[in-house]
Amino acid sequence: MTVIDIPGSKSVTARALFLAAAAEGTTTLLRPLVSDDTEGFAEGLTALGYAVRREPDAWHIEGRPAGPGVETADVYCRDGATTARFLPTLAAAGHGTYRFDASAQMRRRPLGPLSTALRDLGVDLRHGEKEGHHPLDVHASGVKGGALTLDAGQSSQYLTALLMLGPLTAEGLDITVTDLVSEPYVEITLAMMRSFGAEVTREGRTYRVAPTGYRALTYGIEPDASTASYFFAAAALEPGRSVTVPGLGTGALQGDLAFVDVLRRMGADVETTATGTTVRSTGTLRGLTVNMRDISDTMPTLAAIAPFADGPVRIEDVGNTRVKECDRLDACAENLRRLGVTVETGPDWIEIHPGTPAGPVEIATHGDHRIVMSFAVTALRTPGITFDDPGCVKKTFPDFHRVFGAFARTP
């Protein structure tokens, strides 16, 4: 059995950075993810006047409940969706003029529903070029609060940003959601907000957030469940192989740990305890039809091992993957077809038929870290796979190739 220490969760680290910046006092984050996304978030906080001190296994953030410590700032959000969506929302609670921009890839990703919601709350927010996209200016004067309606069908991050804003408003927020994707990520948000002292309840489709502010604390970051999916998938794929990921057990916050339930349905042996999760190959991978709306970041992981199943693998309700770092649904289909696999797609589904992927093939990554890490699993059984941009894994796991390579060489 191989034990793999997975880096900290990107989702948890980003939320913790927001909450720490908003809290009264100094927060210490233990074992935060160190990657392009999280470093970009931390640098964005620094640009906004928050004091961030980074040590190898601990980041210390001095909170500013009143908002940014500067009256003007230019913030570059890199490729980070959490940075690009959370930091403008945090800045709105302060007082000043804050300009945000991002990479070309992030400029393509939508912000519209979040922008509309912030404007409904009275925030003076202006898009510099294309409406509903970066760049944008926030002319902040605090947020009173109140009731609003939100469509979070493209991204749960819109709802998360507004929920985290709620305790910083004068009167609190009532947010009624008309549509919601990736709901487990919202559950992460709620649990973390409560850890930092917030009062938030849910009644049907309405979330009520009291204007409590936040309290600083020492907060441990759990391993990234989406990143763990590549090692779990590899263990399920390779006969005789098993892997244990400590720190992702029965109390884990992240919904993407449910990916192991998909592997169990396909025939893998899965054991989750209070301290970690183990996946073992049984030598069989069965085809299946699975709704991955709530764990769509792991859709490419499943697509990458799907050709090795004994029947078709159909993944449904993943339309939101078309507006990620790239159109992941089409990217998976394109690369599988180049490997000689029969694939069918629709607006929000992909069906992959059994076959033996054949190289040599250079995977078109579209600069997307999850495409690289997913097809690295395919490469375990397919000699000759290379990547046109292997370095884009720096977004969430800069050391991925070394760690996964060592794992692949372990019997």
N, C-alpha and C positions, 0 to 999 in steps of 0.2 A: 504494500500500500504506500502511495506517495502522498505526503502532506505538503500542501501548497499554501504559503502565506500570501494572500491577495492584498493588494494595496487598498487603502481606504476608499469608501464610497464617494463617488463624485457628487451624487445627489445630496447625500448627507453633509458632505463638506461644504457645498455651496449654501445650503440652508443654514448651516451652523455659522458661516461667515456673516450672513445677513443678520441673523438673530444676535450674534455677539456684538456686531456693530451697533445694533439698536438698543442693547441692554444697558442698564445702569451698573457700572463697574467694569472690571477687567475679566474677560473670559479666556480660559485656556482650552484649546482644542487638542486632544491627544490623538496621535497617529492620523493626522489629516492626509488626504490624498495630495501628493506633490506631482502636479502635471501641468500642461499648458493651460488647461481650463481653470484650474484652481489658482495657479499663480497669476493668471490674468485677472481673476476676481479679486485676489488680495491686492494687486497693484491698482485696481480700480478703486478699492477702498482707500488706499493711500492717497491717490489723486484727489479723492473727495475729502481728505483731511482727517481720516481715521488713523490712529496709531496702530500699526501691525508689526509685531516683532516675531520673527520666524526662527525657530530652532529645529534641529533635525527631526524630532518626533513630537514637537509641540509648537503650536502657534498661539500667540497671546494678542488679544484684540481689546483695546480700550474703547468701551462703548460710548456712544453719544446719542442719548435718547432724543435730543433736540434736532438731530440731523447732522449733515456734513459739517466739518469744521472749517470749510472755506466757502466764500461767497460765489466763486466761479471756479469751474474746472472743466478740463477736456479729458474724457475717459474713452480709452480704446478697449473694446470688449473682445478683441481677437475673434476666435471661432466659437466662443462660449455662449450657448443659448441661455444658460442660467445667469451668466454675467449680464448679457444683453437685455434680459427681461427683469431680473431682480434689482439691479443697481439703479436704473431710472425710477423704479417704484420706491426704493429706499430714499433716493434723493428728493422725491416729491414731498416727503414729510418734513423737509428742512426749509431753509430760506436762502435762495440764491438762484443763479443761472448755471445750468450744468449741461454740457454738450456731450453726446454719446455717439460713437461710431463703431464700426466693426469690420471684419474681413469681408471680402466679396462674397464668400460662402454664407456668412451670417447675414449679410445685407439681403440675400435672397429669401431668407426665412421670415415667416410672417410675424407681425406684432399687433396687427389691427385690433383684435378684440380687447387686448390689454390697453392699447392707446385709447380706445373708445371708452372703456370703463374708467380710466383715470380722468379723462375729460368730463365724464358724467359726475365725477366727484369734485369737479371744479379745478382740476390741475391744468395749467397752461402748458400744453405739450404740443410741439410743432415738429413735423417730419420735414427734413431738409430737402429731400429729393422725391422719393416715391412714397405716397401715403401708405401708412401701415408697415413701413420698413425703416431700418436704420439708413442714414443717420437721423438723430432727433435731438431737439433741445427741450429741456424741462425748466420752466421758469417757476420755481417752487416758492410757495408761501404757506406751507403747512396744509394739512388735509382735515377738513371738518368731520367727514364721515357721512353716514347715511345708508340708504338702501340702493342697490343696483342689481341689474340683471346681466349675466355673463354667459357667453357661448364658449365653453372650453372643449369643444369637440375636436379642435386641431391640436391643442396642447394643454395638458393639465398645469403647465407652468404658469399660465395666465392666472388661474385660480390660486395657485400657491403664492405668487407674488402679492396678490391682493389680500389673501388671508394673513400673510406675514406683516403687511402694512397695517392691518386693522388695529392692533394694540397701540400704534403710534398716532392714531387719529384722535381728534378731540371728543368725538361722540361714539366711536365704534362703527362697525360695518355690519350690514345684513346683505349677504351675497346670495342671490337666487340663480342657480345654474340651469340653463336650458339643455345643455349637452355636456358630456364629460368623458374624456378618454384617459386611459392610464390612471384609473382611480386609486390604485395602491400608492402611487406617489403622493397623492393628497393625504392619505393616511400617515405617511412619513411626516409630512408637514405638520399635521395636527399634533402628532405625538411629540415632535420636537418643540413646537410652540408651547405646549403645556409644560415641558421640561424647563423652559425658560420663563415660566410664570404666567403665561397667557391663559385667558378663559375663553374657550371657543366651544360652541355646541352646534349640532346639526339637527335640523327638523325637516325631514323629507329632502327636498332639493335646496333648502336654504341653510346657509352657514351664518351663525351669529358670533361676532367677535367683539368682546368688551374692550374698552380703551384703558387697559391695565398697564401698558408698557411691558418691559421685559427685565428680568434679573439675571445678572452674570452668574456663571458657574463654570466648573470644570467638566468638559463633555468629551467622552470617548467616541471616536468615529469607527463604525463597524466596517468590515471588508466590503468591497463593491460586488454586489450579487450579479450584476450584468457581466462584469469581467470574469467572475467565477464560472459563468455559463460555458466559456470556451473550454475550460479544464474539465467540467462535468461532462460536456458533450464528447470530448476526446476519450474520457474514461468509458463512456457508454459505447463508443464506436469500436474501440480496440479490444479484442478478446483477451481475457486474462488481466486486464488493467483495472485499477481502482484509484480513486483520489479522494482525499479528505481535505475540506477547507474549514479550518477552525475559525470560530467567531461568527459563523453564519448558522445559527441553530434555531431552536423553536421560538426564541424571543426576538428574532431578527425583524428590523423595521421594514426591509425592502421587499416589495412584492415580487421582484424579479427572481427571488429564490424559488417561486412557484415553477420556474423552468424545470426543476428536477421532477416535478409531478408529471410533466410532459414526457420526460425521459422514462419515468416509471411506466407510463402507459405504453411506451414503445418497447418495454421489456427489460429495462435496466433495473438493477437492484439498488434501491435508494434507502438510506437510513439518516434521519435527522434527529439529533439529540439536543440537549440544552447547550452543548458546547460547540457543535459543528455539524456538517453534513458530509456524508460519504456516498459516492456513486461508484458502482461496480458493473462492469460488463457481464452480461450473461451469454454473450455470443450471438444474441438476437436483437435486431431492430425491426419492429413492426411498423407498417404504415398506419396512418391515422388521419382524422380530420380534427383540427383543434382551433378554437377561437383564442387569439392571442391579443385581443384588444387591450387587456390590462397589463400585458408583459411584452409589448411590441418591440422593445429594444433588443429582445432575445430572438426575434423573428429571423434575422440573418443567421444566427447560430444554428437554429433548427434547419433552415434552408441548406446550410452547408453540409449537414450530415444526412439530409433527406434522401439523396440518391442511393445510399447504402441500405435503406429500409427494404423490407420484402414486399411492400405495396406502396401505392401513391401516398404522399404526404400533402395534405391540403391545409393551408393556413389561412384563416378567415378573419375578417374585421380588423385589418391592419392598414386601412387607408391613410392613417396619420403618418405612416412610415414614408410616405411620399414627400413629406415636408420636413425631413430631418436634415442631417448634413448633406445628404443627397437624396434622390428618389431611391430609397433602399429596396423597394419592391422590384423596380425595374433593374436596379444594379445586380441584385441576386439572380434574377432571371437571365440577364445578359451574360453574366459570368458562367452560370451553370450551362447555358446553351453552348458557350465557347468550349466547355469541357465535354460536350457531346451528350448532355443530359436533356431529356424532353421535359419542357416546362410550359405551363399555360398560366396566364395571368388575367385578372380583371381589375376593376377599379379599386377593390380593397381585399383581393385574395390572390394567392399563388398556389398552384398545384404542381408538385414535382414528382416525376415518375422514376421508378427504380432504374438504375443504370450504373455503369462503371465509368466514372469520370476519367478522362484521358488527357495527359499533358504531352508535350510541354505547352503551357498556356500562361501568359502574363495576365494576371487579374487586374481589371480596370477598377481601381479603388475609389475614384471620384473624390479623393482626399478624405475619405470617411474611415475613421479608425475601426468602426465595427465591421466594415467589409473586410479589412485586412485580417483582423483577429478571427473572424468567422472562417474565412477560407484557409487560414493557417490550419484549422482542424481538418478540412478536406484534404490538405496537403499531406497529412499523416498517411493517407492511403493512395495518394496520387502523386507520384514523382514528377518533377518538372514544373511545379507551380511556382511562379514568381509574382512580384507585385510592382506596379508602376510607381507607387509612392509608399514604400514600407514605413517610412518615418512618420507618417501621419498618426501613428499610434501614440505619439507624444501627447495628444489631446487628453488621454486618460490613463495611459500605462506606458511611460517612456521606455521601461525596461522589458516590455512584453517579449520581444524576439529572443532575448537571452533566457528569460525564465521559461517560456514555452518550449524553446529548443532544448533546454536541459530536461524538462519534463518529458519531451518526446523521446529523448535518449535513455530515459530510465525504464528498465524492464517492468 
